[in-house]
Amino acid sequence: MRAPQSNYEYQVGGTLPVNASSYVRRQADSDFYKSLKAGHFSYVFNSPQMGKSSLRVQTMKRLQAEGILCCFEDYLNDTQLLALRTVEHTCLQVVTIPREFPVR
């Protein structure tokens, strides 16, 4: 007997693609989404390799599906800021809904 074919791909490290079947929704998905949709400045703190970037990708997908303009700013990859990589600067990766564009 043969096992059924599967397109499942397990990924170790890095941001999961927006359509990854291995992404597991958590309470953070709902909390982050609701906070951003309400127009609040929102951030996610967690240890490395815990799904922060994948959470961002999934949340942006949900907001954009509703016609909400999102932008992602990653200041930590700016070569001029590499010397500033400290705990105080870990919050420089943010997803924003620009204030010039009202939330619908």
ZADOVO-452998 format. One record per atom (N, C-alpha, C): residue number from 1; x negated, y negated, z. Coordinates in Angstrom, 3 decimals, m for minus. Layout:
# residues N
<atom><k>NUM</k><xx>X</xx><yy>Y</yy><zz>Z</zz></atom>
...
END
This chain:
# residues 104
<atom><k>1</k><xx>m0.855</xx><yy>1.179</yy><zz>0.000</zz></atom>
<atom><k>1</k><xx>0.000</xx><yy>0.000</yy><zz>0.000</zz></atom>
<atom><k>1</k><xx>m0.898</xx><yy>m1.238</yy><zz>0.000</zz></atom>
<atom><k>2</k><xx>m0.597</xx><yy>m2.186</yy><zz>m0.847</zz></atom>
<atom><k>2</k><xx>m1.379</xx><yy>m3.418</yy><zz>m0.953</zz></atom>
<atom><k>2</k><xx>m0.754</xx><yy>m4.520</yy><zz>m0.129</zz></atom>
<atom><k>3</k><xx>m1.620</xx><yy>m5.339</yy><zz>0.437</zz></atom>
<atom><k>3</k><xx>m1.148</xx><yy>m6.515</yy><zz>1.181</zz></atom>
<atom><k>3</k><xx>m0.655</xx><yy>m7.555</yy><zz>0.180</zz></atom>
<atom><k>4</k><xx>0.388</xx><yy>m8.298</yy><zz>0.538</zz></atom>
<atom><k>4</k><xx>0.885</xx><yy>m9.337</yy><zz>m0.381</zz></atom>
<atom><k>4</k><xx>m0.156</xx><yy>m10.440</yy><zz>m0.566</zz></atom>
<atom><k>5</k><xx>m0.176</xx><yy>m10.996</yy><zz>m1.763</zz></atom>
<atom><k>5</k><xx>m1.080</xx><yy>m12.109</yy><zz>m2.065</zz></atom>
<atom><k>5</k><xx>m0.679</xx><yy>m13.335</yy><zz>m1.261</zz></atom>
<atom><k>6</k><xx>m1.678</xx><yy>m14.099</yy><zz>m0.848</zz></atom>
<atom><k>6</k><xx>m1.413</xx><yy>m15.307</yy><zz>m0.074</zz></atom>
<atom><k>6</k><xx>m2.301</xx><yy>m16.428</yy><zz>m0.566</zz></atom>
<atom><k>7</k><xx>m1.770</xx><yy>m17.635</yy><zz>m0.592</zz></atom>
<atom><k>7</k><xx>m2.554</xx><yy>m18.818</yy><zz>m0.948</zz></atom>
<atom><k>7</k><xx>m3.071</xx><yy>m19.533</yy><zz>0.288</zz></atom>
<atom><k>8</k><xx>m2.935</xx><yy>m18.892</yy><zz>1.435</zz></atom>
<atom><k>8</k><xx>m3.353</xx><yy>m19.498</yy><zz>2.690</zz></atom>
<atom><k>8</k><xx>m4.857</xx><yy>m19.688</yy><zz>2.710</zz></atom>
<atom><k>9</k><xx>m5.296</xx><yy>m20.890</yy><zz>3.057</zz></atom>
<atom><k>9</k><xx>m6.723</xx><yy>m21.179</yy><zz>3.189</zz></atom>
<atom><k>9</k><xx>m6.972</xx><yy>m21.761</yy><zz>4.564</zz></atom>
<atom><k>10</k><xx>m7.868</xx><yy>m21.128</yy><zz>5.295</zz></atom>
<atom><k>10</k><xx>m8.250</xx><yy>m21.618</yy><zz>6.612</zz></atom>
<atom><k>10</k><xx>m9.406</xx><yy>m22.587</yy><zz>6.441</zz></atom>
<atom><k>11</k><xx>m9.345</xx><yy>m23.711</yy><zz>7.124</zz></atom>
<atom><k>11</k><xx>m10.386</xx><yy>m24.721</yy><zz>7.018</zz></atom>
<atom><k>11</k><xx>m10.979</xx><yy>m24.975</yy><zz>8.390</zz></atom>
<atom><k>12</k><xx>m12.294</xx><yy>m24.964</yy><zz>8.462</zz></atom>
<atom><k>12</k><xx>m12.992</xx><yy>m25.266</yy><zz>9.702</zz></atom>
<atom><k>12</k><xx>m13.573</xx><yy>m26.663</yy><zz>9.573</zz></atom>
<atom><k>13</k><xx>m13.130</xx><yy>m27.574</yy><zz>10.432</zz></atom>
<atom><k>13</k><xx>m13.665</xx><yy>m28.933</yy><zz>10.431</zz></atom>
<atom><k>13</k><xx>m13.101</xx><yy>m29.791</yy><zz>9.318</zz></atom>
<atom><k>14</k><xx>m13.145</xx><yy>m31.069</yy><zz>9.541</zz></atom>
<atom><k>14</k><xx>m12.697</xx><yy>m32.023</yy><zz>8.540</zz></atom>
<atom><k>14</k><xx>m11.191</xx><yy>m32.214</yy><zz>8.535</zz></atom>
<atom><k>15</k><xx>m10.763</xx><yy>m33.184</yy><zz>7.768</zz></atom>
<atom><k>15</k><xx>m9.346</xx><yy>m33.514</yy><zz>7.654</zz></atom>
<atom><k>15</k><xx>m8.643</xx><yy>m32.508</yy><zz>6.760</zz></atom>
<atom><k>16</k><xx>m7.527</xx><yy>m31.985</yy><zz>7.244</zz></atom>
<atom><k>16</k><xx>m6.742</xx><yy>m31.068</yy><zz>6.430</zz></atom>
<atom><k>16</k><xx>m6.054</xx><yy>m31.838</yy><zz>5.307</zz></atom>
<atom><k>17</k><xx>m5.931</xx><yy>m31.232</yy><zz>4.127</zz></atom>
<atom><k>17</k><xx>m5.198</xx><yy>m31.885</yy><zz>3.044</zz></atom>
<atom><k>17</k><xx>m3.740</xx><yy>m32.127</yy><zz>3.458</zz></atom>
<atom><k>18</k><xx>m3.122</xx><yy>m33.084</yy><zz>2.833</zz></atom>
<atom><k>18</k><xx>m1.764</xx><yy>m33.475</yy><zz>3.202</zz></atom>
<atom><k>18</k><xx>m0.773</xx><yy>m32.315</yy><zz>3.071</zz></atom>
<atom><k>19</k><xx>m1.042</xx><yy>m31.373</yy><zz>2.189</zz></atom>
<atom><k>19</k><xx>m0.127</xx><yy>m30.249</yy><zz>1.966</zz></atom>
<atom><k>19</k><xx>m0.623</xx><yy>m28.947</yy><zz>2.606</zz></atom>
<atom><k>20</k><xx>m1.519</xx><yy>m29.030</yy><zz>3.577</zz></atom>
<atom><k>20</k><xx>m2.096</xx><yy>m27.834</yy><zz>4.205</zz></atom>
<atom><k>20</k><xx>m1.031</xx><yy>m27.040</yy><zz>4.954</zz></atom>
<atom><k>21</k><xx>m0.915</xx><yy>m25.764</yy><zz>4.607</zz></atom>
<atom><k>21</k><xx>0.069</xx><yy>m24.919</yy><zz>5.285</zz></atom>
<atom><k>21</k><xx>m0.365</xx><yy>m24.570</yy><zz>6.702</zz></atom>
<atom><k>22</k><xx>m1.628</xx><yy>m24.800</yy><zz>7.021</zz></atom>
<atom><k>22</k><xx>m2.133</xx><yy>m24.472</yy><zz>8.358</zz></atom>
<atom><k>22</k><xx>m1.949</xx><yy>m25.611</yy><zz>9.365</zz></atom>
<atom><k>23</k><xx>m1.435</xx><yy>m26.763</yy><zz>8.898</zz></atom>
<atom><k>23</k><xx>m1.233</xx><yy>m27.882</yy><zz>9.832</zz></atom>
<atom><k>23</k><xx>m0.100</xx><yy>m27.544</yy><zz>10.801</zz></atom>
<atom><k>24</k><xx>m0.357</xx><yy>m27.741</yy><zz>12.069</zz></atom>
<atom><k>24</k><xx>0.634</xx><yy>m27.445</yy><zz>13.106</zz></atom>
<atom><k>24</k><xx>1.113</xx><yy>m28.768</yy><zz>13.697</zz></atom>
<atom><k>25</k><xx>2.414</xx><yy>m29.013</yy><zz>13.595</zz></atom>
<atom><k>25</k><xx>2.984</xx><yy>m30.239</yy><zz>14.178</zz></atom>
<atom><k>25</k><xx>2.956</xx><yy>m30.163</yy><zz>15.695</zz></atom>
<atom><k>26</k><xx>2.619</xx><yy>m31.311</yy><zz>16.296</zz></atom>
<atom><k>26</k><xx>2.527</xx><yy>m31.403</yy><zz>17.752</zz></atom>
<atom><k>26</k><xx>3.379</xx><yy>m32.568</yy><zz>18.223</zz></atom>
<atom><k>27</k><xx>3.497</xx><yy>m32.728</yy><zz>19.517</zz></atom>
<atom><k>27</k><xx>4.229</xx><yy>m33.854</yy><zz>20.087</zz></atom>
<atom><k>27</k><xx>3.600</xx><yy>m35.169</yy><zz>19.617</zz></atom>
<atom><k>28</k><xx>2.279</xx><yy>m35.167</yy><zz>19.432</zz></atom>
<atom><k>28</k><xx>1.583</xx><yy>m36.374</yy><zz>18.984</zz></atom>
<atom><k>28</k><xx>2.094</xx><yy>m36.848</yy><zz>17.624</zz></atom>
<atom><k>29</k><xx>2.510</xx><yy>m35.924</yy><zz>16.766</zz></atom>
<atom><k>29</k><xx>3.039</xx><yy>m36.310</yy><zz>15.453</zz></atom>
<atom><k>29</k><xx>4.258</xx><yy>m37.214</yy><zz>15.612</zz></atom>
<atom><k>30</k><xx>5.166</xx><yy>m36.790</yy><zz>16.451</zz></atom>
<atom><k>30</k><xx>6.384</xx><yy>m37.556</yy><zz>16.681</zz></atom>
<atom><k>30</k><xx>6.085</xx><yy>m38.876</yy><zz>17.388</zz></atom>
<atom><k>31</k><xx>5.254</xx><yy>m38.826</yy><zz>18.408</zz></atom>
<atom><k>31</k><xx>4.935</xx><yy>m40.034</yy><zz>19.183</zz></atom>
<atom><k>31</k><xx>4.233</xx><yy>m41.084</yy><zz>18.329</zz></atom>
<atom><k>32</k><xx>3.234</xx><yy>m40.655</yy><zz>17.564</zz></atom>
<atom><k>32</k><xx>2.461</xx><yy>m41.576</yy><zz>16.725</zz></atom>
<atom><k>32</k><xx>3.348</xx><yy>m42.189</yy><zz>15.651</zz></atom>
<atom><k>33</k><xx>4.143</xx><yy>m41.363</yy><zz>15.005</zz></atom>
<atom><k>33</k><xx>5.053</xx><yy>m41.817</yy><zz>13.957</zz></atom>
<atom><k>33</k><xx>6.045</xx><yy>m42.851</yy><zz>14.497</zz></atom>
<atom><k>34</k><xx>6.689</xx><yy>m42.523</yy><zz>15.600</zz></atom>
<atom><k>34</k><xx>7.689</xx><yy>m43.434</yy><zz>16.174</zz></atom>
<atom><k>34</k><xx>7.064</xx><yy>m44.754</yy><zz>16.605</zz></atom>
<atom><k>35</k><xx>5.880</xx><yy>m44.691</yy><zz>17.170</zz></atom>
<atom><k>35</k><xx>5.206</xx><yy>m45.901</yy><zz>17.624</zz></atom>
<atom><k>35</k><xx>4.852</xx><yy>m46.812</yy><zz>16.452</zz></atom>
<atom><k>36</k><xx>4.280</xx><yy>m46.235</yy><zz>15.393</zz></atom>
<atom><k>36</k><xx>3.940</xx><yy>m47.039</yy><zz>14.220</zz></atom>
<atom><k>36</k><xx>5.188</xx><yy>m47.590</yy><zz>13.543</zz></atom>
<atom><k>37</k><xx>6.212</xx><yy>m46.763</yy><zz>13.424</zz></atom>
<atom><k>37</k><xx>7.445</xx><yy>m47.200</yy><zz>12.775</zz></atom>
<atom><k>37</k><xx>8.096</xx><yy>m48.354</yy><zz>13.538</zz></atom>
<atom><k>38</k><xx>7.912</xx><yy>m48.354</yy><zz>14.858</zz></atom>
<atom><k>38</k><xx>8.458</xx><yy>m49.444</yy><zz>15.675</zz></atom>
<atom><k>38</k><xx>7.593</xx><yy>m50.705</yy><zz>15.594</zz></atom>
<atom><k>39</k><xx>6.467</xx><yy>m50.622</yy><zz>14.867</zz></atom>
<atom><k>39</k><xx>5.613</xx><yy>m51.788</yy><zz>14.680</zz></atom>
<atom><k>39</k><xx>4.585</xx><yy>m51.994</yy><zz>15.774</zz></atom>
<atom><k>40</k><xx>4.369</xx><yy>m50.988</yy><zz>16.595</zz></atom>
<atom><k>40</k><xx>3.400</xx><yy>m51.099</yy><zz>17.684</zz></atom>
<atom><k>40</k><xx>1.994</xx><yy>m50.775</yy><zz>17.195</zz></atom>
<atom><k>41</k><xx>1.006</xx><yy>m51.460</yy><zz>17.766</zz></atom>
<atom><k>41</k><xx>m0.382</xx><yy>m51.077</yy><zz>17.543</zz></atom>
<atom><k>41</k><xx>m0.559</xx><yy>m49.725</yy><zz>18.201</zz></atom>
<atom><k>42</k><xx>m1.056</xx><yy>m48.751</yy><zz>17.466</zz></atom>
<atom><k>42</k><xx>m1.126</xx><yy>m47.390</yy><zz>17.982</zz></atom>
<atom><k>42</k><xx>m2.496</xx><yy>m46.800</yy><zz>17.722</zz></atom>
<atom><k>43</k><xx>m2.947</xx><yy>m45.992</yy><zz>18.626</zz></atom>
<atom><k>43</k><xx>m4.246</xx><yy>m45.345</yy><zz>18.468</zz></atom>
<atom><k>43</k><xx>m4.182</xx><yy>m43.950</yy><zz>19.062</zz></atom>
<atom><k>44</k><xx>m5.130</xx><yy>m43.127</yy><zz>18.632</zz></atom>
<atom><k>44</k><xx>m5.202</xx><yy>m41.750</yy><zz>19.098</zz></atom>
<atom><k>44</k><xx>m6.621</xx><yy>m41.508</yy><zz>19.600</zz></atom>
<atom><k>45</k><xx>m6.723</xx><yy>m41.139</yy><zz>20.853</zz></atom>
<atom><k>45</k><xx>m8.014</xx><yy>m40.764</yy><zz>21.429</zz></atom>
<atom><k>45</k><xx>m7.989</xx><yy>m39.269</yy><zz>21.710</zz></atom>
<atom><k>46</k><xx>m9.037</xx><yy>m38.589</yy><zz>21.321</zz></atom>
<atom><k>46</k><xx>m9.164</xx><yy>m37.168</yy><zz>21.632</zz></atom>
<atom><k>46</k><xx>m10.600</xx><yy>m36.760</yy><zz>21.358</zz></atom>
<atom><k>47</k><xx>m10.937</xx><yy>m35.562</yy><zz>21.738</zz></atom>
<atom><k>47</k><xx>m12.270</xx><yy>m35.020</yy><zz>21.509</zz></atom>
<atom><k>47</k><xx>m12.487</xx><yy>m34.790</yy><zz>20.015</zz></atom>
<atom><k>48</k><xx>m13.750</xx><yy>m34.621</yy><zz>19.607</zz></atom>
<atom><k>48</k><xx>m14.021</xx><yy>m34.300</yy><zz>18.197</zz></atom>
<atom><k>48</k><xx>m13.350</xx><yy>m32.989</yy><zz>17.790</zz></atom>
<atom><k>49</k><xx>m12.984</xx><yy>m32.910</yy><zz>16.526</zz></atom>
<atom><k>49</k><xx>m12.413</xx><yy>m31.714</yy><zz>15.915</zz></atom>
<atom><k>49</k><xx>m11.087</xx><yy>m31.281</yy><zz>16.547</zz></atom>
<atom><k>50</k><xx>m10.267</xx><yy>m32.252</yy><zz>16.933</zz></atom>
<atom><k>50</k><xx>m8.977</xx><yy>m31.937</yy><zz>17.554</zz></atom>
<atom><k>50</k><xx>m7.789</xx><yy>m32.356</yy><zz>16.697</zz></atom>
<atom><k>51</k><xx>m8.037</xx><yy>m32.798</yy><zz>15.450</zz></atom>
<atom><k>51</k><xx>m6.937</xx><yy>m33.076</yy><zz>14.533</zz></atom>
<atom><k>51</k><xx>m6.500</xx><yy>m34.522</yy><zz>14.420</zz></atom>
<atom><k>52</k><xx>m7.323</xx><yy>m35.464</yy><zz>14.872</zz></atom>
<atom><k>52</k><xx>m6.941</xx><yy>m36.878</yy><zz>14.800</zz></atom>
<atom><k>52</k><xx>m6.765</xx><yy>m37.340</yy><zz>13.352</zz></atom>
<atom><k>53</k><xx>m7.717</xx><yy>m37.006</yy><zz>12.499</zz></atom>
<atom><k>53</k><xx>m7.631</xx><yy>m37.433</yy><zz>11.093</zz></atom>
<atom><k>53</k><xx>m6.486</xx><yy>m36.738</yy><zz>10.368</zz></atom>
<atom><k>54</k><xx>m6.270</xx><yy>m35.468</yy><zz>10.661</zz></atom>
<atom><k>54</k><xx>m5.147</xx><yy>m34.754</yy><zz>10.044</zz></atom>
<atom><k>54</k><xx>m3.819</xx><yy>m35.337</yy><zz>10.513</zz></atom>
<atom><k>55</k><xx>m3.745</xx><yy>m35.741</yy><zz>11.768</zz></atom>
<atom><k>55</k><xx>m2.559</xx><yy>m36.417</yy><zz>12.289</zz></atom>
<atom><k>55</k><xx>m2.308</xx><yy>m37.713</yy><zz>11.522</zz></atom>
<atom><k>56</k><xx>m3.372</xx><yy>m38.469</yy><zz>11.269</zz></atom>
<atom><k>56</k><xx>m3.252</xx><yy>m39.713</yy><zz>10.507</zz></atom>
<atom><k>56</k><xx>m2.717</xx><yy>m39.430</yy><zz>9.116</zz></atom>
<atom><k>57</k><xx>m3.282</xx><yy>m38.437</yy><zz>8.435</zz></atom>
<atom><k>57</k><xx>m2.859</xx><yy>m38.102</yy><zz>7.073</zz></atom>
<atom><k>57</k><xx>m1.379</xx><yy>m37.722</yy><zz>7.044</zz></atom>
<atom><k>58</k><xx>m0.955</xx><yy>m36.886</yy><zz>7.967</zz></atom>
<atom><k>58</k><xx>0.444</xx><yy>m36.446</yy><zz>8.013</zz></atom>
<atom><k>58</k><xx>1.390</xx><yy>m37.606</yy><zz>8.335</zz></atom>
<atom><k>59</k><xx>0.984</xx><yy>m38.468</yy><zz>9.263</zz></atom>
<atom><k>59</k><xx>1.834</xx><yy>m39.595</yy><zz>9.657</zz></atom>
<atom><k>59</k><xx>1.957</xx><yy>m40.602</yy><zz>8.517</zz></atom>
<atom><k>60</k><xx>0.844</xx><yy>m40.881</yy><zz>7.847</zz></atom>
<atom><k>60</k><xx>0.906</xx><yy>m41.797</yy><zz>6.708</zz></atom>
<atom><k>60</k><xx>1.805</xx><yy>m41.240</yy><zz>5.616</zz></atom>
<atom><k>61</k><xx>1.745</xx><yy>m39.933</yy><zz>5.386</zz></atom>
<atom><k>61</k><xx>2.610</xx><yy>m39.301</yy><zz>4.379</zz></atom>
<atom><k>61</k><xx>4.085</xx><yy>m39.523</yy><zz>4.725</zz></atom>
<atom><k>62</k><xx>4.439</xx><yy>m39.327</yy><zz>5.985</zz></atom>
<atom><k>62</k><xx>5.837</xx><yy>m39.519</yy><zz>6.412</zz></atom>
<atom><k>62</k><xx>6.271</xx><yy>m40.967</yy><zz>6.222</zz></atom>
<atom><k>63</k><xx>5.430</xx><yy>m41.905</yy><zz>6.625</zz></atom>
<atom><k>63</k><xx>5.781</xx><yy>m43.326</yy><zz>6.509</zz></atom>
<atom><k>63</k><xx>5.880</xx><yy>m43.743</yy><zz>5.043</zz></atom>
<atom><k>64</k><xx>4.926</xx><yy>m43.306</yy><zz>4.223</zz></atom>
<atom><k>64</k><xx>4.935</xx><yy>m43.677</yy><zz>2.811</zz></atom>
<atom><k>64</k><xx>6.138</xx><yy>m43.067</yy><zz>2.088</zz></atom>
<atom><k>65</k><xx>6.581</xx><yy>m41.896</yy><zz>2.517</zz></atom>
<atom><k>65</k><xx>7.770</xx><yy>m41.269</yy><zz>1.920</zz></atom>
<atom><k>65</k><xx>9.011</xx><yy>m42.110</yy><zz>2.167</zz></atom>
<atom><k>66</k><xx>8.962</xx><yy>m42.925</yy><zz>3.212</zz></atom>
<atom><k>66</k><xx>10.078</xx><yy>m43.825</yy><zz>3.522</zz></atom>
<atom><k>66</k><xx>9.879</xx><yy>m45.201</yy><zz>2.897</zz></atom>
<atom><k>67</k><xx>8.849</xx><yy>m45.342</yy><zz>2.071</zz></atom>
<atom><k>67</k><xx>8.598</xx><yy>m46.614</yy><zz>1.390</zz></atom>
<atom><k>67</k><xx>7.848</xx><yy>m47.616</yy><zz>2.244</zz></atom>
<atom><k>68</k><xx>7.226</xx><yy>m47.163</yy><zz>3.320</zz></atom>
<atom><k>68</k><xx>6.484</xx><yy>m48.061</yy><zz>4.207</zz></atom>
<atom><k>68</k><xx>5.032</xx><yy>m48.098</yy><zz>3.762</zz></atom>
<atom><k>69</k><xx>4.528</xx><yy>m49.301</yy><zz>3.521</zz></atom>
<atom><k>69</k><xx>3.150</xx><yy>m49.489</yy><zz>3.109</zz></atom>
<atom><k>69</k><xx>2.234</xx><yy>m49.271</yy><zz>4.310</zz></atom>
<atom><k>70</k><xx>1.248</xx><yy>m48.422</yy><zz>4.159</zz></atom>
<atom><k>70</k><xx>0.281</xx><yy>m48.141</yy><zz>5.217</zz></atom>
<atom><k>70</k><xx>m1.115</xx><yy>m48.401</yy><zz>4.688</zz></atom>
<atom><k>71</k><xx>m2.001</xx><yy>m48.730</yy><zz>5.576</zz></atom>
<atom><k>71</k><xx>m3.404</xx><yy>m48.800</yy><zz>5.187</zz></atom>
<atom><k>71</k><xx>m4.222</xx><yy>m48.155</yy><zz>6.292</zz></atom>
<atom><k>72</k><xx>m5.326</xx><yy>m47.566</yy><zz>5.904</zz></atom>
<atom><k>72</k><xx>m6.218</xx><yy>m46.908</yy><zz>6.842</zz></atom>
<atom><k>72</k><xx>m7.557</xx><yy>m47.614</yy><zz>6.771</zz></atom>
<atom><k>73</k><xx>m8.061</xx><yy>m47.998</yy><zz>7.901</zz></atom>
<atom><k>73</k><xx>m9.346</xx><yy>m48.676</yy><zz>7.966</zz></atom>
<atom><k>73</k><xx>m10.287</xx><yy>m47.829</yy><zz>8.809</zz></atom>
<atom><k>74</k><xx>m11.425</xx><yy>m47.484</yy><zz>8.243</zz></atom>
<atom><k>74</k><xx>m12.414</xx><yy>m46.674</yy><zz>8.949</zz></atom>
<atom><k>74</k><xx>m13.704</xx><yy>m47.466</yy><zz>9.048</zz></atom>
<atom><k>75</k><xx>m13.838</xx><yy>m48.201</yy><zz>10.112</zz></atom>
<atom><k>75</k><xx>m15.014</xx><yy>m49.030</yy><zz>10.306</zz></atom>
<atom><k>75</k><xx>m16.218</xx><yy>m48.223</yy><zz>10.767</zz></atom>
<atom><k>76</k><xx>m15.991</xx><yy>m47.017</yy><zz>11.236</zz></atom>
<atom><k>76</k><xx>m17.097</xx><yy>m46.222</yy><zz>11.759</zz></atom>
<atom><k>76</k><xx>m18.015</xx><yy>m45.708</yy><zz>10.659</zz></atom>
<atom><k>77</k><xx>m17.560</xx><yy>m45.693</yy><zz>9.423</zz></atom>
<atom><k>77</k><xx>m18.421</xx><yy>m45.257</yy><zz>8.328</zz></atom>
<atom><k>77</k><xx>m19.118</xx><yy>m46.411</yy><zz>7.632</zz></atom>
<atom><k>78</k><xx>m18.928</xx><yy>m47.618</yy><zz>8.118</zz></atom>
<atom><k>78</k><xx>m19.595</xx><yy>m48.789</yy><zz>7.577</zz></atom>
<atom><k>78</k><xx>m21.060</xx><yy>m48.746</yy><zz>8.019</zz></atom>
<atom><k>79</k><xx>m21.976</xx><yy>m48.733</yy><zz>7.068</zz></atom>
<atom><k>79</k><xx>m23.392</xx><yy>m48.591</yy><zz>7.414</zz></atom>
<atom><k>79</k><xx>m23.896</xx><yy>m49.718</yy><zz>8.299</zz></atom>
<atom><k>80</k><xx>m23.304</xx><yy>m50.884</yy><zz>8.214</zz></atom>
<atom><k>80</k><xx>m23.731</xx><yy>m52.002</yy><zz>9.058</zz></atom>
<atom><k>80</k><xx>m23.301</xx><yy>m51.801</yy><zz>10.507</zz></atom>
<atom><k>81</k><xx>m22.327</xx><yy>m50.931</yy><zz>10.739</zz></atom>
<atom><k>81</k><xx>m21.845</xx><yy>m50.713</yy><zz>12.092</zz></atom>
<atom><k>81</k><xx>m22.388</xx><yy>m49.427</yy><zz>12.715</zz></atom>
<atom><k>82</k><xx>m23.232</xx><yy>m48.697</yy><zz>11.992</zz></atom>
<atom><k>82</k><xx>m23.723</xx><yy>m47.431</yy><zz>12.528</zz></atom>
<atom><k>82</k><xx>m24.430</xx><yy>m47.603</yy><zz>13.868</zz></atom>
<atom><k>83</k><xx>m25.128</xx><yy>m48.715</yy><zz>14.044</zz></atom>
<atom><k>83</k><xx>m25.843</xx><yy>m48.955</yy><zz>15.299</zz></atom>
<atom><k>83</k><xx>m24.887</xx><yy>m49.203</yy><zz>16.457</zz></atom>
<atom><k>84</k><xx>m23.625</xx><yy>m49.477</yy><zz>16.160</zz></atom>
<atom><k>84</k><xx>m22.648</xx><yy>m49.800</yy><zz>17.194</zz></atom>
<atom><k>84</k><xx>m21.852</xx><yy>m48.583</yy><zz>17.653</zz></atom>
<atom><k>85</k><xx>m22.200</xx><yy>m47.409</yy><zz>17.201</zz></atom>
<atom><k>85</k><xx>m21.425</xx><yy>m46.206</yy><zz>17.552</zz></atom>
<atom><k>85</k><xx>m21.539</xx><yy>m45.910</yy><zz>19.042</zz></atom>
<atom><k>86</k><xx>m20.630</xx><yy>m46.462</yy><zz>19.769</zz></atom>
<atom><k>86</k><xx>m20.562</xx><yy>m46.246</yy><zz>21.212</zz></atom>
<atom><k>86</k><xx>m19.134</xx><yy>m45.872</yy><zz>21.558</zz></atom>
<atom><k>87</k><xx>m18.900</xx><yy>m45.518</yy><zz>22.789</zz></atom>
<atom><k>87</k><xx>m17.541</xx><yy>m45.184</yy><zz>23.223</zz></atom>
<atom><k>87</k><xx>m16.613</xx><yy>m46.359</yy><zz>22.969</zz></atom>
<atom><k>88</k><xx>m17.086</xx><yy>m47.577</yy><zz>23.174</zz></atom>
<atom><k>88</k><xx>m16.245</xx><yy>m48.764</yy><zz>22.989</zz></atom>
<atom><k>88</k><xx>m15.809</xx><yy>m48.940</yy><zz>21.543</zz></atom>
<atom><k>89</k><xx>m16.535</xx><yy>m48.370</yy><zz>20.610</zz></atom>
<atom><k>89</k><xx>m16.219</xx><yy>m48.573</yy><zz>19.207</zz></atom>
<atom><k>89</k><xx>m15.501</xx><yy>m47.387</yy><zz>18.567</zz></atom>
<atom><k>90</k><xx>m15.164</xx><yy>m46.390</yy><zz>19.342</zz></atom>
<atom><k>90</k><xx>m14.490</xx><yy>m45.234</yy><zz>18.757</zz></atom>
<atom><k>90</k><xx>m13.063</xx><yy>m45.551</yy><zz>18.346</zz></atom>
<atom><k>91</k><xx>m12.515</xx><yy>m46.659</yy><zz>18.787</zz></atom>
<atom><k>91</k><xx>m11.141</xx><yy>m47.014</yy><zz>18.429</zz></atom>
<atom><k>91</k><xx>m11.086</xx><yy>m47.801</yy><zz>17.134</zz></atom>
<atom><k>92</k><xx>m12.165</xx><yy>m47.851</yy><zz>16.374</zz></atom>
<atom><k>92</k><xx>m12.183</xx><yy>m48.637</yy><zz>15.152</zz></atom>
<atom><k>92</k><xx>m11.606</xx><yy>m47.915</yy><zz>13.945</zz></atom>
<atom><k>93</k><xx>m11.098</xx><yy>m46.712</yy><zz>14.109</zz></atom>
<atom><k>93</k><xx>m10.364</xx><yy>m46.043</yy><zz>13.043</zz></atom>
<atom><k>93</k><xx>m8.891</xx><yy>m46.253</yy><zz>13.350</zz></atom>
<atom><k>94</k><xx>m8.226</xx><yy>m47.001</yy><zz>12.518</zz></atom>
<atom><k>94</k><xx>m6.831</xx><yy>m47.327</yy><zz>12.802</zz></atom>
<atom><k>94</k><xx>m5.966</xx><yy>m47.169</yy><zz>11.562</zz></atom>
<atom><k>95</k><xx>m4.721</xx><yy>m46.855</yy><zz>11.800</zz></atom>
<atom><k>95</k><xx>m3.706</xx><yy>m46.886</yy><zz>10.754</zz></atom>
<atom><k>95</k><xx>m2.832</xx><yy>m48.075</yy><zz>11.095</zz></atom>
<atom><k>96</k><xx>m2.598</xx><yy>m48.917</yy><zz>10.121</zz></atom>
<atom><k>96</k><xx>m1.771</xx><yy>m50.080</yy><zz>10.401</zz></atom>
<atom><k>96</k><xx>m0.659</xx><yy>m50.181</yy><zz>9.372</zz></atom>
<atom><k>97</k><xx>0.417</xx><yy>m50.776</yy><zz>9.796</zz></atom>
<atom><k>97</k><xx>1.455</xx><yy>m51.214</yy><zz>8.878</zz></atom>
<atom><k>97</k><xx>1.273</xx><yy>m52.725</yy><zz>8.842</zz></atom>
<atom><k>98</k><xx>0.758</xx><yy>m53.251</yy><zz>7.739</zz></atom>
<atom><k>98</k><xx>0.436</xx><yy>m54.678</yy><zz>7.701</zz></atom>
<atom><k>98</k><xx>1.617</xx><yy>m55.537</yy><zz>8.137</zz></atom>
<atom><k>99</k><xx>1.343</xx><yy>m56.525</yy><zz>8.968</zz></atom>
<atom><k>99</k><xx>2.386</xx><yy>m57.403</yy><zz>9.499</zz></atom>
<atom><k>99</k><xx>3.078</xx><yy>m58.217</yy><zz>8.416</zz></atom>
<atom><k>100</k><xx>2.391</xx><yy>m58.467</yy><zz>7.309</zz></atom>
<atom><k>100</k><xx>3.024</xx><yy>m59.249</yy><zz>6.242</zz></atom>
<atom><k>100</k><xx>4.167</xx><yy>m58.508</yy><zz>5.584</zz></atom>
<atom><k>101</k><xx>4.199</xx><yy>m57.177</yy><zz>5.768</zz></atom>
<atom><k>101</k><xx>5.220</xx><yy>m56.361</yy><zz>5.159</zz></atom>
<atom><k>101</k><xx>6.101</xx><yy>m55.791</yy><zz>6.263</zz></atom>
<atom><k>102</k><xx>7.307</xx><yy>m56.267</yy><zz>6.403</zz></atom>
<atom><k>102</k><xx>8.155</xx><yy>m55.793</yy><zz>7.503</zz></atom>
<atom><k>102</k><xx>8.501</xx><yy>m54.317</yy><zz>7.376</zz></atom>
<atom><k>103</k><xx>8.635</xx><yy>m53.682</yy><zz>8.510</zz></atom>
<atom><k>103</k><xx>9.061</xx><yy>m52.296</yy><zz>8.559</zz></atom>
<atom><k>103</k><xx>10.526</xx><yy>m52.243</yy><zz>8.211</zz></atom>
<atom><k>104</k><xx>10.892</xx><yy>m51.334</yy><zz>7.323</zz></atom>
<atom><k>104</k><xx>12.297</xx><yy>m51.207</yy><zz>6.928</zz></atom>
<atom><k>104</k><xx>12.976</xx><yy>m50.130</yy><zz>7.713</zz></atom>
END
